[in-house]
């Protein structure tokens, strides 16, 4: 990782930066719809386990081949314990809950709710670091965020078929708190200096836990091989290759070479990408109430920018 301070940007190819931002916006914004397609055959926990174990192994193999990882990066059992704990919160809990939410509500609406993750991260970080009473921007941001989720999941305005499932909204909202807790565990516990190594351990630990959860609670829902649709397999391949590998690589590269505040714009762009893709590719109906909730939720995220700039060495907070 670069040691340049936030705001000091190394000289890099403009075209490379543009490509990295496009990858971050499009690939991370499309993971919600990809999960919906994959869950046509696979239950949520099984999907999460398969996705992140494959992604973790593939990332490790590529990075070892490129000599970006070494065995010493995995030599400390405490790193495995801490990274696995973070991975369980991130992938076996948060990712599974948002996937369950996507089964009930449009994928774009789920992505909009997940934008609240950064609000929880800033709030929890201040509590853990004992930074004192919350600032006005944190209080107002929390109020706006809760109001936005309440608008989405509250009583139906018209009773029409396009109204949202309250359970789906609550699952997506709960996933943001679980993801924020996982991020805090990853940030405030001992881990390897290499963000790549920590990410591999998180994916493998979280993926294994998700498979265990699926074995206990979803075993009857596991599909027979002949029942798995080609679109579901392609969706898993897409999630692994572009959501987890390409998207995350773009995120890490941008953190190393671009102002971190600019990288944080994915929290605003990804929901818009997800809303557009869900409408165009899946014919998802977006309820009218989303027009009121979106400014409240994205406004709550914007208010967090007045607290502190995003840390250069935090795990991703929106790629669920």
ZAPA-241501 format. One record per residue (C-alpha): y, x, z. Coordinates in pm, 1 decimal, always signed. Example, Ala and Ser with C-alpha at 12.3 -4.5 7.8 and 13.67 -1.06 7.14 Angstrom:
BEGIN
<rec><yy>-450.0</yy><xx>+1230.0</xx><zz>+780.0</zz></rec>
<rec><yy>-106.0</yy><xx>+1367.0</xx><zz>+714.0</zz></rec>
This chain:
BEGIN
<rec><yy>+0.0</yy><xx>+0.0</xx><zz>+0.0</zz></rec>
<rec><yy>+351.7</yy><xx>+112.4</xx><zz>-71.3</zz></rec>
<rec><yy>+564.2</yy><xx>+226.7</xx><zz>+220.6</zz></rec>
<rec><yy>+889.5</yy><xx>+123.1</xx><zz>+58.8</zz></rec>
<rec><yy>+1095.8</yy><xx>-109.0</xx><zz>+280.4</zz></rec>
<rec><yy>+1139.9</yy><xx>-472.1</xx><zz>+185.0</zz></rec>
<rec><yy>+1417.6</yy><xx>-501.4</xx><zz>-66.4</zz></rec>
<rec><yy>+1363.1</yy><xx>-152.9</xx><zz>-215.0</zz></rec>
<rec><yy>+1167.5</yy><xx>-203.0</xx><zz>-533.9</zz></rec>
<rec><yy>+998.1</yy><xx>+84.0</xx><zz>-716.4</zz></rec>
<rec><yy>+1065.1</yy><xx>+126.3</xx><zz>-1085.4</zz></rec>
<rec><yy>+780.6</yy><xx>-51.8</xx><zz>-1260.6</zz></rec>
<rec><yy>+721.0</yy><xx>-197.9</xx><zz>-1603.5</zz></rec>
<rec><yy>+895.2</yy><xx>-532.4</xx><zz>-1632.6</zz></rec>
<rec><yy>+615.7</yy><xx>-670.5</xx><zz>-1848.3</zz></rec>
<rec><yy>+353.0</yy><xx>-573.6</xx><zz>-1588.9</zz></rec>
<rec><yy>+551.5</yy><xx>-750.3</xx><zz>-1318.1</zz></rec>
<rec><yy>+584.3</yy><xx>-1064.7</xx><zz>-1528.2</zz></rec>
<rec><yy>+209.7</yy><xx>-1067.8</xx><zz>-1600.8</zz></rec>
<rec><yy>+132.0</yy><xx>-1023.3</xx><zz>-1229.0</zz></rec>
<rec><yy>+360.5</yy><xx>-1312.0</xx><zz>-1131.2</zz></rec>
<rec><yy>+212.8</yy><xx>-1538.7</xx><zz>-1398.5</zz></rec>
<rec><yy>-137.4</yy><xx>-1453.2</xx><zz>-1272.7</zz></rec>
<rec><yy>-35.8</yy><xx>-1524.9</xx><zz>-913.4</zz></rec>
<rec><yy>+130.5</yy><xx>-1855.2</xx><zz>-994.9</zz></rec>
<rec><yy>-120.5</yy><xx>-1991.7</xx><zz>-1245.8</zz></rec>
<rec><yy>-450.5</yy><xx>-1868.1</xx><zz>-1102.3</zz></rec>
<rec><yy>-374.7</yy><xx>-1947.0</xx><zz>-737.9</zz></rec>
<rec><yy>-212.1</yy><xx>-2276.4</xx><zz>-834.4</zz></rec>
<rec><yy>-522.5</yy><xx>-2374.7</xx><zz>-1032.2</zz></rec>
<rec><yy>-778.7</yy><xx>-2307.4</xx><zz>-756.5</zz></rec>
<rec><yy>-739.0</yy><xx>-2659.2</xx><zz>-614.9</zz></rec>
<rec><yy>-836.4</yy><xx>-2824.9</xx><zz>-942.2</zz></rec>
<rec><yy>-1111.3</yy><xx>-2565.0</xx><zz>-990.5</zz></rec>
<rec><yy>-1257.7</yy><xx>-2659.6</xx><zz>-654.3</zz></rec>
<rec><yy>-1252.0</yy><xx>-3028.6</xx><zz>-747.4</zz></rec>
<rec><yy>-1450.3</yy><xx>-2955.9</xx><zz>-1065.8</zz></rec>
<rec><yy>-1697.9</yy><xx>-2732.2</xx><zz>-878.5</zz></rec>
<rec><yy>-1757.6</yy><xx>-2999.4</xx><zz>-614.2</zz></rec>
<rec><yy>-1895.7</yy><xx>-3230.8</xx><zz>-879.3</zz></rec>
<rec><yy>-2223.1</yy><xx>-3047.9</xx><zz>-805.0</zz></rec>
<rec><yy>-2170.8</yy><xx>-2846.7</xx><zz>-486.5</zz></rec>
<rec><yy>-2069.1</yy><xx>-2968.9</xx><zz>-138.4</zz></rec>
<rec><yy>-1759.9</yy><xx>-2799.0</xx><zz>+11.0</zz></rec>
<rec><yy>-1918.5</yy><xx>-2550.2</xx><zz>+253.9</zz></rec>
<rec><yy>-2183.6</yy><xx>-2441.7</xx><zz>+4.8</zz></rec>
<rec><yy>-1914.8</yy><xx>-2391.7</xx><zz>-258.5</zz></rec>
<rec><yy>-1705.9</yy><xx>-2180.8</xx><zz>-20.4</zz></rec>
<rec><yy>-2005.7</yy><xx>-1968.8</xx><zz>+79.4</zz></rec>
<rec><yy>-2113.7</yy><xx>-1902.0</xx><zz>-278.5</zz></rec>
<rec><yy>-1760.6</yy><xx>-1834.4</xx><zz>-397.8</zz></rec>
<rec><yy>-1654.3</yy><xx>-1585.0</xx><zz>-133.6</zz></rec>
<rec><yy>-1981.7</yy><xx>-1395.4</xx><zz>-100.7</zz></rec>
<rec><yy>-1987.0</yy><xx>-1337.3</xx><zz>-476.0</zz></rec>
<rec><yy>-1615.9</yy><xx>-1251.0</xx><zz>-477.3</zz></rec>
<rec><yy>-1654.1</yy><xx>-1011.5</xx><zz>-182.4</zz></rec>
<rec><yy>-1949.5</yy><xx>-830.3</xx><zz>-336.9</zz></rec>
<rec><yy>-1780.9</yy><xx>-813.0</xx><zz>-678.7</zz></rec>
<rec><yy>-1456.3</yy><xx>-682.4</xx><zz>-530.7</zz></rec>
<rec><yy>-1641.8</yy><xx>-418.0</xx><zz>-328.3</zz></rec>
<rec><yy>-1840.7</yy><xx>-303.4</xx><zz>-632.9</zz></rec>
<rec><yy>-1530.1</yy><xx>-275.0</xx><zz>-850.6</zz></rec>
<rec><yy>-1326.5</yy><xx>-92.6</xx><zz>-585.7</zz></rec>
<rec><yy>-1609.4</yy><xx>+149.1</xx><zz>-502.6</zz></rec>
<rec><yy>-1646.5</yy><xx>+224.5</xx><zz>-873.5</zz></rec>
<rec><yy>-1270.4</yy><xx>+287.1</xx><zz>-898.8</zz></rec>
<rec><yy>-1281.4</yy><xx>+498.0</xx><zz>-578.1</zz></rec>
<rec><yy>-1035.0</yy><xx>+264.8</xx><zz>-406.1</zz></rec>
<rec><yy>-1287.1</yy><xx>+202.7</xx><zz>-126.9</zz></rec>
<rec><yy>-1504.5</yy><xx>+442.5</xx><zz>+71.6</zz></rec>
<rec><yy>-1788.1</yy><xx>+395.6</xx><zz>+318.3</zz></rec>
<rec><yy>-1564.0</yy><xx>+509.2</xx><zz>+604.4</zz></rec>
<rec><yy>-1351.9</yy><xx>+198.0</xx><zz>+546.4</zz></rec>
<rec><yy>-1646.3</yy><xx>-9.6</xx><zz>+675.5</zz></rec>
<rec><yy>-1772.4</yy><xx>+222.1</xx><zz>+949.6</zz></rec>
<rec><yy>-1618.2</yy><xx>+54.4</xx><zz>+1256.2</zz></rec>
<rec><yy>-1808.3</yy><xx>-242.6</xx><zz>+1400.8</zz></rec>
<rec><yy>-1487.1</yy><xx>-378.8</xx><zz>+1557.7</zz></rec>
<rec><yy>-1336.2</yy><xx>-406.7</xx><zz>+1210.9</zz></rec>
<rec><yy>-1635.1</yy><xx>-611.1</xx><zz>+1100.3</zz></rec>
<rec><yy>-1610.1</yy><xx>-831.8</xx><zz>+1410.6</zz></rec>
<rec><yy>-1237.9</yy><xx>-893.9</xx><zz>+1373.3</zz></rec>
<rec><yy>-1238.8</yy><xx>-935.9</xx><zz>+996.0</zz></rec>
<rec><yy>-1540.3</yy><xx>-1165.8</xx><zz>+1012.8</zz></rec>
<rec><yy>-1362.5</yy><xx>-1375.8</xx><zz>+1276.2</zz></rec>
<rec><yy>-1060.3</yy><xx>-1404.7</xx><zz>+1050.1</zz></rec>
<rec><yy>-1287.2</yy><xx>-1481.3</xx><zz>+753.9</zz></rec>
<rec><yy>-1459.9</yy><xx>-1762.3</xx><zz>+943.1</zz></rec>
<rec><yy>-1123.8</yy><xx>-1928.6</xx><zz>+1010.6</zz></rec>
<rec><yy>-1000.1</yy><xx>-1869.7</xx><zz>+656.2</zz></rec>
<rec><yy>-1305.6</yy><xx>-1946.8</xx><zz>+445.4</zz></rec>
<rec><yy>-1563.9</yy><xx>-2130.6</xx><zz>+659.1</zz></rec>
<rec><yy>-1307.1</yy><xx>-2359.1</xx><zz>+821.2</zz></rec>
<rec><yy>-974.1</yy><xx>-2378.2</xx><zz>+635.9</zz></rec>
<rec><yy>-1112.5</yy><xx>-2351.3</xx><zz>+283.1</zz></rec>
<rec><yy>-1388.1</yy><xx>-2602.4</xx><zz>+356.7</zz></rec>
<rec><yy>-1142.3</yy><xx>-2850.6</xx><zz>+507.1</zz></rec>
<rec><yy>-900.6</yy><xx>-2830.9</xx><zz>+214.6</zz></rec>
<rec><yy>-1195.7</yy><xx>-2873.3</xx><zz>-23.4</zz></rec>
<rec><yy>-1299.4</yy><xx>-3185.9</xx><zz>+167.1</zz></rec>
<rec><yy>-940.4</yy><xx>-3302.3</xx><zz>+135.1</zz></rec>
<rec><yy>-943.0</yy><xx>-3240.2</xx><zz>-240.6</zz></rec>
<rec><yy>-1243.8</yy><xx>-3471.7</xx><zz>-264.6</zz></rec>
<rec><yy>-1023.0</yy><xx>-3753.5</xx><zz>-134.1</zz></rec>
<rec><yy>-671.3</yy><xx>-3684.9</xx><zz>-264.3</zz></rec>
<rec><yy>-525.3</yy><xx>-3535.6</xx><zz>-585.6</zz></rec>
<rec><yy>-559.0</yy><xx>-3157.8</xx><zz>-598.3</zz></rec>
<rec><yy>-186.0</yy><xx>-3117.7</xx><zz>-656.5</zz></rec>
<rec><yy>-102.3</yy><xx>-3313.4</xx><zz>-342.3</zz></rec>
<rec><yy>-345.6</yy><xx>-3094.8</xx><zz>-144.7</zz></rec>
<rec><yy>-169.5</yy><xx>-2784.2</xx><zz>-279.2</zz></rec>
<rec><yy>+164.3</yy><xx>-2929.4</xx><zz>-173.1</zz></rec>
<rec><yy>+37.9</yy><xx>-2982.0</xx><zz>+181.9</zz></rec>
<rec><yy>-110.1</yy><xx>-2631.2</xx><zz>+192.8</zz></rec>
<rec><yy>+238.6</yy><xx>-2490.8</xx><zz>+134.5</zz></rec>
<rec><yy>+295.4</yy><xx>-2572.1</xx><zz>+503.7</zz></rec>
<rec><yy>+74.2</yy><xx>-2275.6</xx><zz>+594.9</zz></rec>
<rec><yy>+370.7</yy><xx>-2038.8</xx><zz>+593.7</zz></rec>
<rec><yy>+549.2</yy><xx>-2261.8</xx><zz>+846.6</zz></rec>
<rec><yy>+258.0</yy><xx>-2230.9</xx><zz>+1089.9</zz></rec>
<rec><yy>+229.5</yy><xx>-1856.5</xx><zz>+1030.3</zz></rec>
<rec><yy>+592.8</yy><xx>-1791.7</xx><zz>+1117.6</zz></rec>
<rec><yy>+570.6</yy><xx>-2017.0</xx><zz>+1425.2</zz></rec>
<rec><yy>+245.5</yy><xx>-1863.9</xx><zz>+1555.9</zz></rec>
<rec><yy>+368.8</yy><xx>-1512.6</xx><zz>+1486.2</zz></rec>
<rec><yy>+673.4</yy><xx>-1568.8</xx><zz>+1704.9</zz></rec>
<rec><yy>+457.4</yy><xx>-1708.4</xx><zz>+1984.5</zz></rec>
<rec><yy>+213.7</yy><xx>-1415.8</xx><zz>+1971.6</zz></rec>
<rec><yy>+489.7</yy><xx>-1155.3</xx><zz>+1951.4</zz></rec>
<rec><yy>+685.2</yy><xx>-1333.6</xx><zz>+2227.2</zz></rec>
<rec><yy>+996.6</yy><xx>-1339.8</xx><zz>+2013.7</zz></rec>
<rec><yy>+1169.8</yy><xx>-1593.3</xx><zz>+2237.7</zz></rec>
<rec><yy>+1270.4</yy><xx>-1952.7</xx><zz>+2185.7</zz></rec>
<rec><yy>+1222.5</yy><xx>-2085.0</xx><zz>+1833.4</zz></rec>
<rec><yy>+1529.5</yy><xx>-2068.7</xx><zz>+1610.6</zz></rec>
<rec><yy>+1694.8</yy><xx>-2373.5</xx><zz>+1458.7</zz></rec>
<rec><yy>+1530.4</yy><xx>-2300.9</xx><zz>+1124.4</zz></rec>
<rec><yy>+1180.0</yy><xx>-2301.9</xx><zz>+1277.7</zz></rec>
<rec><yy>+1241.9</yy><xx>-2629.4</xx><zz>+1463.8</zz></rec>
<rec><yy>+1392.5</yy><xx>-2797.0</xx><zz>+1159.0</zz></rec>
<rec><yy>+1119.6</yy><xx>-2656.1</xx><zz>+936.2</zz></rec>
<rec><yy>+845.8</yy><xx>-2797.7</xx><zz>+1159.4</zz></rec>
<rec><yy>+1018.6</yy><xx>-3136.0</xx><zz>+1169.1</zz></rec>
<rec><yy>+1051.9</yy><xx>-3145.4</xx><zz>+790.2</zz></rec>
<rec><yy>+692.2</yy><xx>-3035.5</xx><zz>+740.9</zz></rec>
<rec><yy>+549.0</yy><xx>-3294.3</xx><zz>+977.0</zz></rec>
<rec><yy>+770.8</yy><xx>-3560.2</xx><zz>+821.0</zz></rec>
<rec><yy>+645.2</yy><xx>-3469.5</xx><zz>+473.8</zz></rec>
<rec><yy>+280.1</yy><xx>-3497.0</xx><zz>+577.3</zz></rec>
<rec><yy>+354.2</yy><xx>-3825.0</xx><zz>+757.3</zz></rec>
<rec><yy>+507.6</yy><xx>-3965.8</xx><zz>+440.4</zz></rec>
<rec><yy>+197.7</yy><xx>-3866.9</xx><zz>+242.0</zz></rec>
<rec><yy>-60.8</yy><xx>-3989.7</xx><zz>+490.6</zz></rec>
<rec><yy>+120.0</yy><xx>-4282.5</xx><zz>+646.0</zz></rec>
<rec><yy>+48.0</yy><xx>-4653.2</xx><zz>+590.0</zz></rec>
<rec><yy>+27.9</yy><xx>-4764.1</xx><zz>+227.2</zz></rec>
<rec><yy>+354.6</yy><xx>-4878.3</xx><zz>+74.5</zz></rec>
<rec><yy>+198.0</yy><xx>-5102.6</xx><zz>-183.8</zz></rec>
<rec><yy>-174.7</yy><xx>-5106.5</xx><zz>-116.8</zz></rec>
<rec><yy>-234.9</yy><xx>-4991.2</xx><zz>-473.3</zz></rec>
<rec><yy>-528.7</yy><xx>-4782.5</xx><zz>-588.6</zz></rec>
<rec><yy>-301.3</yy><xx>-4481.2</xx><zz>-633.8</zz></rec>
<rec><yy>-220.8</yy><xx>-4457.9</xx><zz>-262.6</zz></rec>
<rec><yy>-348.5</yy><xx>-4158.1</xx><zz>-70.0</zz></rec>
<rec><yy>-643.9</yy><xx>-4127.2</xx><zz>+165.4</zz></rec>
<rec><yy>-517.0</yy><xx>-4062.5</xx><zz>+516.5</zz></rec>
<rec><yy>-835.4</yy><xx>-3865.4</xx><zz>+593.9</zz></rec>
<rec><yy>-777.9</yy><xx>-3644.2</xx><zz>+289.7</zz></rec>
<rec><yy>-417.6</yy><xx>-3574.5</xx><zz>+390.2</zz></rec>
<rec><yy>-517.8</yy><xx>-3493.4</xx><zz>+749.2</zz></rec>
<rec><yy>-797.4</yy><xx>-3259.7</xx><zz>+634.8</zz></rec>
<rec><yy>-559.8</yy><xx>-3067.7</xx><zz>+408.2</zz></rec>
<rec><yy>-299.1</yy><xx>-3053.0</xx><zz>+685.4</zz></rec>
<rec><yy>-553.9</yy><xx>-2930.8</xx><zz>+942.4</zz></rec>
<rec><yy>-663.7</yy><xx>-2659.3</xx><zz>+700.4</zz></rec>
<rec><yy>-312.8</yy><xx>-2511.3</xx><zz>+706.7</zz></rec>
<rec><yy>-329.0</yy><xx>-2455.6</xx><zz>+1082.9</zz></rec>
<rec><yy>-678.2</yy><xx>-2302.7</xx><zz>+1055.4</zz></rec>
<rec><yy>-559.7</yy><xx>-2071.2</xx><zz>+775.5</zz></rec>
<rec><yy>-256.4</yy><xx>-1967.2</xx><zz>+980.1</zz></rec>
<rec><yy>-479.8</yy><xx>-1891.3</xx><zz>+1281.6</zz></rec>
<rec><yy>-706.0</yy><xx>-1681.7</xx><zz>+1059.2</zz></rec>
<rec><yy>-404.8</yy><xx>-1493.7</xx><zz>+929.0</zz></rec>
<rec><yy>-291.5</yy><xx>-1422.2</xx><zz>+1284.0</zz></rec>
<rec><yy>-636.9</yy><xx>-1289.8</xx><zz>+1378.7</zz></rec>
<rec><yy>-631.0</yy><xx>-1067.1</xx><zz>+1070.7</zz></rec>
<rec><yy>-280.3</yy><xx>-942.3</xx><zz>+1143.7</zz></rec>
<rec><yy>-296.1</yy><xx>-885.0</xx><zz>+1518.9</zz></rec>
<rec><yy>-647.3</yy><xx>-740.6</xx><zz>+1560.9</zz></rec>
<rec><yy>-786.9</yy><xx>-398.2</xx><zz>+1475.7</zz></rec>
<rec><yy>-878.1</yy><xx>-364.2</xx><zz>+1108.1</zz></rec>
<rec><yy>-908.5</yy><xx>-87.0</xx><zz>+849.1</zz></rec>
<rec><yy>-593.4</yy><xx>+60.8</xx><zz>+698.3</zz></rec>
<rec><yy>-712.3</yy><xx>-55.2</xx><zz>+357.0</zz></rec>
<rec><yy>-615.8</yy><xx>-417.1</xx><zz>+288.0</zz></rec>
<rec><yy>-889.5</yy><xx>-416.6</xx><zz>+22.5</zz></rec>
<rec><yy>-1158.7</yy><xx>-325.6</xx><zz>+276.9</zz></rec>
<rec><yy>-1033.7</yy><xx>-587.7</xx><zz>+522.8</zz></rec>
<rec><yy>-1036.3</yy><xx>-850.4</xx><zz>+248.5</zz></rec>
<rec><yy>-1394.4</yy><xx>-765.5</xx><zz>+147.9</zz></rec>
<rec><yy>-1512.6</yy><xx>-796.2</xx><zz>+508.3</zz></rec>
<rec><yy>-1326.0</yy><xx>-1125.7</xx><zz>+550.9</zz></rec>
<rec><yy>-1481.0</yy><xx>-1270.3</xx><zz>+234.6</zz></rec>
<rec><yy>-1833.8</yy><xx>-1160.2</xx><zz>+324.7</zz></rec>
<rec><yy>-1810.6</yy><xx>-1269.9</xx><zz>+689.4</zz></rec>
<rec><yy>-1643.9</yy><xx>-1601.1</xx><zz>+606.3</zz></rec>
<rec><yy>-1874.9</yy><xx>-1667.6</xx><zz>+313.0</zz></rec>
<rec><yy>-2185.1</yy><xx>-1605.6</xx><zz>+526.0</zz></rec>
<rec><yy>-2052.2</yy><xx>-1840.7</xx><zz>+795.6</zz></rec>
<rec><yy>-1979.5</yy><xx>-2109.5</xx><zz>+535.3</zz></rec>
<rec><yy>-2337.6</yy><xx>-2083.8</xx><zz>+408.4</zz></rec>
<rec><yy>-2464.7</yy><xx>-2122.8</xx><zz>+765.1</zz></rec>
<rec><yy>-2245.8</yy><xx>-2431.5</xx><zz>+813.3</zz></rec>
<rec><yy>-2375.3</yy><xx>-2571.9</xx><zz>+485.9</zz></rec>
<rec><yy>-2736.8</yy><xx>-2506.3</xx><zz>+584.3</zz></rec>
<rec><yy>-2690.4</yy><xx>-2698.0</xx><zz>+909.4</zz></rec>
<rec><yy>-2473.4</yy><xx>-2988.2</xx><zz>+792.6</zz></rec>
<rec><yy>-2505.6</yy><xx>-3014.2</xx><zz>+413.7</zz></rec>
<rec><yy>-2867.1</yy><xx>-2927.6</xx><zz>+340.1</zz></rec>
<rec><yy>-2945.4</yy><xx>-3278.4</xx><zz>+214.2</zz></rec>
<rec><yy>-2651.6</yy><xx>-3258.1</xx><zz>-27.0</zz></rec>
<rec><yy>-2757.6</yy><xx>-2931.7</xx><zz>-191.5</zz></rec>
<rec><yy>-2810.3</yy><xx>-2999.4</xx><zz>-562.2</zz></rec>
<rec><yy>-3131.9</yy><xx>-2937.0</xx><zz>-751.7</zz></rec>
<rec><yy>-3074.2</yy><xx>-2671.9</xx><zz>-1015.8</zz></rec>
<rec><yy>-3128.0</yy><xx>-2916.9</xx><zz>-1300.6</zz></rec>
<rec><yy>-2861.5</yy><xx>-3145.3</xx><zz>-1150.4</zz></rec>
<rec><yy>-2589.5</yy><xx>-2877.3</xx><zz>-1154.7</zz></rec>
<rec><yy>-2341.7</yy><xx>-2946.6</xx><zz>-1432.1</zz></rec>
<rec><yy>-2219.0</yy><xx>-2666.2</xx><zz>-1662.7</zz></rec>
<rec><yy>-1858.8</yy><xx>-2755.1</xx><zz>-1573.9</zz></rec>
<rec><yy>-1931.5</yy><xx>-2688.7</xx><zz>-1204.9</zz></rec>
<rec><yy>-2080.5</yy><xx>-2347.4</xx><zz>-1283.3</zz></rec>
<rec><yy>-1784.2</yy><xx>-2258.9</xx><zz>-1503.4</zz></rec>
<rec><yy>-1551.3</yy><xx>-2373.4</xx><zz>-1225.0</zz></rec>
<rec><yy>-1722.5</yy><xx>-2142.4</xx><zz>-973.1</zz></rec>
<rec><yy>-1704.5</yy><xx>-1853.6</xx><zz>-1218.4</zz></rec>
<rec><yy>-1333.9</yy><xx>-1926.0</xx><zz>-1265.5</zz></rec>
<rec><yy>-1267.9</yy><xx>-1943.5</xx><zz>-891.7</zz></rec>
<rec><yy>-1442.8</yy><xx>-1610.8</xx><zz>-833.0</zz></rec>
<rec><yy>-1305.3</yy><xx>-1420.5</xx><zz>-1131.7</zz></rec>
<rec><yy>-950.9</yy><xx>-1552.7</xx><zz>-1154.8</zz></rec>
<rec><yy>-878.5</yy><xx>-1718.7</xx><zz>-819.9</zz></rec>
<rec><yy>-1026.1</yy><xx>-1454.6</xx><zz>-589.8</zz></rec>
<rec><yy>-1035.3</yy><xx>-1131.6</xx><zz>-794.3</zz></rec>
<rec><yy>-751.3</yy><xx>-1143.0</xx><zz>-1049.0</zz></rec>
<rec><yy>-519.3</yy><xx>-1359.8</xx><zz>-840.0</zz></rec>
<rec><yy>-564.9</yy><xx>-1156.0</xx><zz>-524.0</zz></rec>
<rec><yy>-529.4</yy><xx>-826.3</xx><zz>-713.8</zz></rec>
<rec><yy>-200.6</yy><xx>-949.9</xx><zz>-858.6</zz></rec>
<rec><yy>-87.6</yy><xx>-1044.6</xx><zz>-506.8</zz></rec>
<rec><yy>-165.9</yy><xx>-700.0</xx><zz>-364.8</zz></rec>
<rec><yy>-3.6</yy><xx>-522.2</xx><zz>-660.6</zz></rec>
<rec><yy>+312.8</yy><xx>-729.1</xx><zz>-627.9</zz></rec>
<rec><yy>+336.5</yy><xx>-662.7</xx><zz>-253.1</zz></rec>
<rec><yy>+323.3</yy><xx>-291.7</xx><zz>-332.6</zz></rec>
<rec><yy>+575.9</yy><xx>-293.0</xx><zz>-614.9</zz></rec>
<rec><yy>+809.0</yy><xx>-592.4</xx><zz>-583.0</zz></rec>
<rec><yy>+1039.4</yy><xx>-728.8</xx><zz>-315.4</zz></rec>
<rec><yy>+817.3</yy><xx>-923.1</xx><zz>-74.3</zz></rec>
<rec><yy>+1061.2</yy><xx>-1215.1</xx><zz>-63.9</zz></rec>
<rec><yy>+1006.9</yy><xx>-1257.4</xx><zz>-438.8</zz></rec>
<rec><yy>+629.4</yy><xx>-1255.4</xx><zz>-391.4</zz></rec>
<rec><yy>+666.0</yy><xx>-1534.8</xx><zz>-135.8</zz></rec>
<rec><yy>+787.5</yy><xx>-1767.8</xx><zz>-410.8</zz></rec>
<rec><yy>+422.4</yy><xx>-1850.1</xx><zz>-484.5</zz></rec>
<rec><yy>+442.2</yy><xx>-2091.5</xx><zz>-189.4</zz></rec>
<rec><yy>+689.5</yy><xx>-2299.7</xx><zz>-392.1</zz></rec>
<rec><yy>+544.5</yy><xx>-2256.1</xx><zz>-740.8</zz></rec>
<rec><yy>+171.5</yy><xx>-2305.3</xx><zz>-672.3</zz></rec>
<rec><yy>+203.8</yy><xx>-2672.4</xx><zz>-567.4</zz></rec>
<rec><yy>+401.1</yy><xx>-2747.8</xx><zz>-883.9</zz></rec>
<rec><yy>+136.2</yy><xx>-2574.8</xx><zz>-1097.0</zz></rec>
<rec><yy>-139.6</yy><xx>-2766.3</xx><zz>-917.7</zz></rec>
<rec><yy>+38.3</yy><xx>-3100.1</xx><zz>-959.7</zz></rec>
<rec><yy>+85.6</yy><xx>-3042.1</xx><zz>-1333.6</zz></rec>
<rec><yy>-270.8</yy><xx>-2921.9</xx><zz>-1393.4</zz></rec>
<rec><yy>-423.3</yy><xx>-3206.1</xx><zz>-1193.6</zz></rec>
<rec><yy>-226.8</yy><xx>-3463.2</xx><zz>-1391.4</zz></rec>
<rec><yy>-289.1</yy><xx>-3307.9</xx><zz>-1733.7</zz></rec>
<rec><yy>-650.1</yy><xx>-3187.8</xx><zz>-1701.4</zz></rec>
<rec><yy>-798.9</yy><xx>-3433.5</xx><zz>-1451.9</zz></rec>
<rec><yy>-582.4</yy><xx>-3741.1</xx><zz>-1501.5</zz></rec>
<rec><yy>-491.1</yy><xx>-3746.4</xx><zz>-1132.3</zz></rec>
<rec><yy>-244.0</yy><xx>-4017.1</xx><zz>-1036.1</zz></rec>
<rec><yy>+37.3</yy><xx>-3885.5</xx><zz>-818.0</zz></rec>
<rec><yy>+169.2</yy><xx>-4158.2</xx><zz>-582.2</zz></rec>
<rec><yy>+541.4</yy><xx>-4224.2</xx><zz>-580.3</zz></rec>
<rec><yy>+565.7</yy><xx>-4117.2</xx><zz>-216.1</zz></rec>
<rec><yy>+499.5</yy><xx>-3757.5</xx><zz>-329.7</zz></rec>
<rec><yy>+853.7</yy><xx>-3752.6</xx><zz>-468.3</zz></rec>
<rec><yy>+988.4</yy><xx>-3792.7</xx><zz>-114.9</zz></rec>
<rec><yy>+730.4</yy><xx>-3573.4</xx><zz>+58.3</zz></rec>
<rec><yy>+764.4</yy><xx>-3275.4</xx><zz>-177.7</zz></rec>
<rec><yy>+1129.9</yy><xx>-3194.1</xx><zz>-88.9</zz></rec>
<rec><yy>+1049.3</yy><xx>-3227.0</xx><zz>+281.5</zz></rec>
<rec><yy>+747.2</yy><xx>-2993.6</xx><zz>+266.7</zz></rec>
<rec><yy>+896.5</yy><xx>-2736.3</xx><zz>+29.8</zz></rec>
<rec><yy>+1221.4</yy><xx>-2755.0</xx><zz>+225.6</zz></rec>
<rec><yy>+1031.4</yy><xx>-2669.4</xx><zz>+544.5</zz></rec>
<rec><yy>+886.8</yy><xx>-2364.3</xx><zz>+369.6</zz></rec>
<rec><yy>+1232.6</yy><xx>-2261.5</xx><zz>+247.1</zz></rec>
<rec><yy>+1371.7</yy><xx>-2280.2</xx><zz>+601.8</zz></rec>
<rec><yy>+1119.8</yy><xx>-2016.7</xx><zz>+710.9</zz></rec>
<rec><yy>+1297.3</yy><xx>-1766.4</xx><zz>+486.8</zz></rec>
<rec><yy>+1584.5</yy><xx>-1770.1</xx><zz>+737.2</zz></rec>
<rec><yy>+1350.4</yy><xx>-1646.6</xx><zz>+1011.9</zz></rec>
<rec><yy>+1222.3</yy><xx>-1323.9</xx><zz>+862.9</zz></rec>
<rec><yy>+1103.8</yy><xx>-1196.3</xx><zz>+527.0</zz></rec>
<rec><yy>+726.2</yy><xx>-1215.9</xx><zz>+474.2</zz></rec>
<rec><yy>+543.5</yy><xx>-907.6</xx><zz>+599.3</zz></rec>
<rec><yy>+422.5</yy><xx>-665.1</xx><zz>+332.9</zz></rec>
<rec><yy>+83.2</yy><xx>-630.6</xx><zz>+497.0</zz></rec>
<rec><yy>-26.1</yy><xx>-987.5</xx><zz>+566.8</zz></rec>
<rec><yy>-329.3</yy><xx>-1151.1</xx><zz>+409.5</zz></rec>
<rec><yy>-261.0</yy><xx>-1424.2</xx><zz>+151.7</zz></rec>
<rec><yy>-159.3</yy><xx>-1757.3</xx><zz>+296.7</zz></rec>
<rec><yy>-194.4</yy><xx>-2004.9</xx><zz>+11.1</zz></rec>
<rec><yy>-504.5</yy><xx>-1919.8</xx><zz>-184.1</zz></rec>
<rec><yy>-755.2</yy><xx>-2156.5</xx><zz>-25.7</zz></rec>
